[in-house]
Amino acid sequence: MAEMQTGNPVFDYRAAFRATADRLQRIMLFGGLALFAIGGGVSLCSAANEALRLAACLAGLTGILLCLLGVAWGFYWRRRLRAEFRKLYGPPS
């Protein structure tokens, strides 16, 4: 993916990575929310079948963990980019 050139170093610095990292974060967050919603709904509706209920609870737990991973990824890649940018261009004035 080619880097964008706007003339502003803040927007140009690793723009392709920012777009990819943001897309990955959104996939993790929305995928986790979807797993949690589906797993929670099936778990509440399937009181009779214990195996299905256990699988739905595991799906819900996986969804929560995926959401937490998405949040952690967001903090990580933004902090890393900010540190690299400040190292290259200096602290904000």
Residue, then its C-alpha position, 0 to 999 in steps of 0.5 A: m500500500a503506497e504512503m499518502q503524501t499530504g505535505n503534513p508530516v503528522f498525517d503522512y507518517r506511516a499512513a498505510f500502517r495507521a489505516t491497516a492497524d485501525r482496520l484490524q482494531r475495528i475487526m477485533l472490536f466488532g467481531g468481539l461484540a458480535l460473538f458476545a451478542i450471539g453467544g449471549g443470546v443463544s445462552l439465554c435461549s437454550a436452557a434445555n441443551e447444556a452442550l449448546r449453552l456451554a458452547a454459547c458461553l464460550a463464544g460470549l467469553t471469546g467475544i469479550l476477550l476479543c474486544l479487550l484485545g482490540v482495545a489493547w491493540g488500539f492503545y499499543w499501536r497509537r502509543r508506538l506510532r506517537a513515540e516513533f513520530r516524536k523520536l523522528y520529529g521531536p516533542p510537540s511545541 
